[in-house]
Amino acid sequence: MAREYVRPAAVAGSWYPGTAAALTREVDRYLSAATGTPAGDVLGIVSPHAGIMYSGPVAAYAYHALRGRAYDVAVLIGPSHYDAFDGVAVAHHDAFETPLGLIPVDRDLCSALAAASPLIHPRPSAHVREHSLEMQLPFLKRVLPDTPIVPLVMGFQSRETIVAVADALARTLRGRQALLVASTDLSHYFDGRTAGKLDGRVVDYVNRFDVDGLLDEFEQYPEHERGRRVACGGGPALAMLRAARALGASQTRVLRYANSGDISGDYSAVVGYLAAAVGSFESGLPA
């Protein structure tokens, strides 16, 4: 595979271990500590994307819920942290590089999604430095090692974009065994008590599968405050939840919530992390 068509890992060796052995040990340690896999069909997950030592213990709960399952493709949607643009940037690569090996991109599905909405388009610059999708890849590679991906990065998180990408996902993925992965952290840099109150609202909306309520919560703040007070990937999470509902999901399960202070011990300015699953579940949460 030609190197120009492989997206190089941008934060390996800094945000997570850069060698296969060290990364495998860390990811597997988090996965082994996770419990609470929902019984039933999992169509999508919410997972955080901070440095792995902070968000990894929470992300593991989302990926633990996928163990023993099989999917044709995993569609990843995360926020853009570095590149400002309208719509959603679909990757033009053949594969994404990780220390655990290459993860192939489903180029045909990328093209189908781009054809489904003019707001979904190739934009290579959006993927160069972006960590919101890259932080999902080590967990995907350990839990679903042979599953190709469709990488989507959302620019400005407007209602129009959220609705358009959700509808395009629902139309394009209907009839496929697809997993939807929304990458987001919650509130940013409030003290632990304030973060708990702000994040609690998001957790409640997710737990009740109240997509419209969460969108209203997101939009009550000015655009420049939504990422800080609600979720930096609020748009991707909303699009994923809306698409999953259109594809037949009927329930959500909040699997884990924590913040960075639970790791660092410093609660003066924390970032919130959520793991959740969406699908059609049986009662209970077996380990």
Buried (B, 14 or more C-beta within 10 A) or exposed (E): EEEEEBBEBBBBEEBBBBEBEEBBEBBEEBBEEBEBBBEBBBBBBBBBBBBBBBBBBBBBBBBBBBEEBEBEBBBBBBBBBEBEBEBBBBBBBBBBBBBBEBBBBBBEBBEBBBEBBEBBBBBEEBBEEBBBBBBBBBBBBBBBEEBBBBBBBBBBBBEEBBBBBBBBBBBBBEEEEBBBBBBBBBBBEBEBEBBBEBBBBBBBBBEEBBBEBBBEBBBEBEEEEBBBBBBBBBBBBBBBBBBBBBBEBBBBBBBBBBBBBBBEEEBEBBBBBBBBBBBBBEEEBEE
